[in-house]
Amino acid sequence: MSARTVLLFVFALFIAVMLGLAAGATWMVVTLYLGHPMPWLALLCGALLAWAIRNGVRAPGGGAAVLAAVATALAAIYVNMLIAAVQIAGNMGMGLVDALRTAGIGLLWQLTRLALAPADIVWALLAMLLAAWLAWRAPRKR
């Protein structure tokens, strides 16, 4: 394995992580605007992440499928952690950034785990499978 291949993989992983975080933050804004949790949005996020990774980061195949599944899982975790931070901020009368700093990743992770319902996990797993499948297959030729 050459250094170029390793660097390309690390860069693709970095892009997939950033796309997953961006999708999670966007999902949080929609959830807060509408006022109730929407775990089914994981499917939409997974499809969009798969499309972005397949068309802009990696060629369709196994690598793109793994990156899309990881990005989708990260988006699902991140949205729940952000929702926990928003609830802390609202209950304590703080700003979101202050709540994120004060709570820390450990507390946010524990609150996320406590708030997860089995349906949330099922939606996230379905979204990861959808993202992997969409990133694996090549787009149709017209």
PyMOL commands that set and color helices and strands:
alter all, ss='L'
color gray80, all
select helices_A, chain A and resi 3-34+41-56+62-92+96-115+118-136
alter helices_A, ss='H'
color red, helices_A
deselect
rebuild
show_as cartoon
